[in-house]
């Protein structure tokens, strides 16, 4: 049930704007902008893309057990 007048309890929206979209842009842009023509260039592009992927995954919000979510919802009442 949505709470009227309060922020969403899900942190995914903020995460997507702050970390998700920029990481995806860097990962995809590293190949498109660099256009690797050599093995070294391909390695650099792959390294940049993998680093962006690690940032993407490492900053994802953690799942909370259902009991903790209920306790958090109950605290605001």
C-alpha positions in Angstrom: 0.0 0.0 0.0 1.5 3.3 -1.0 1.9 6.0 1.6 0.5 9.3 0.6 2.9 12.3 0.9 6.0 10.3 1.7 9.0 9.1 -0.4 8.9 5.6 -1.7 10.6 3.1 0.6 12.4 1.6 -2.4 15.9 3.0 -2.9 16.0 1.7 -6.5 15.0 5.0 -8.1 17.7 7.0 -6.5 20.3 4.3 -7.2 19.3 4.1 -10.9 19.9 7.9 -11.3 23.0 8.1 -9.2 24.9 4.9 -10.1 23.0 2.7 -12.6 22.7 5.0 -15.5 26.2 6.5 -15.4 27.8 3.1 -15.0 25.9 1.8 -18.0 26.8 4.8 -20.1 30.5 4.4 -19.2 30.4 0.7 -20.0 28.7 1.1 -23.3 30.6 4.3 -24.2 34.0 2.8 -23.5 33.7 0.7 -26.6 31.8 3.2 -28.8 34.1 6.1 -28.1 37.4 4.3 -28.0 36.6 2.1 -31.0 39.4 -0.3 -30.3 41.4 -1.2 -33.4 44.2 -3.1 -31.7 44.5 -5.7 -29.0 45.7 -3.1 -26.5 42.8 -0.8 -27.2 40.4 -3.7 -26.9 41.9 -4.6 -23.5 41.6 -1.0 -22.3 38.0 -0.8 -23.4 37.2 -4.2 -21.7 38.9 -3.0 -18.5 36.9 0.2 -18.4 33.7 -1.7 -19.1 34.4 -4.3 -16.4 35.2 -1.5 -13.9 31.9 0.2 -14.7 30.1 -3.1 -14.3 31.7 -3.7 -10.9 30.6 -0.2 -9.8 27.2 -0.9 -11.1 26.8 -4.2 -9.2 28.7 -3.1 -6.1 26.5 -0.1 -5.5 23.2 -1.9 -5.9 20.8 -1.5 -2.9 20.8 -4.7 -0.7 17.7 -6.8 -0.3 16.2 -6.6 3.1 14.5 -9.5 4.8 10.7 -9.1 4.9 10.6 -8.7 8.7 13.0 -5.8 8.5 10.9 -4.1 5.8 7.8 -4.5 7.9 9.5 -3.0 10.9 10.7 -0.1 8.9 7.2 0.6 7.6 5.8 0.3 11.1 8.2 2.8 12.6 6.8 5.6 10.5 3.2 5.2 11.7 
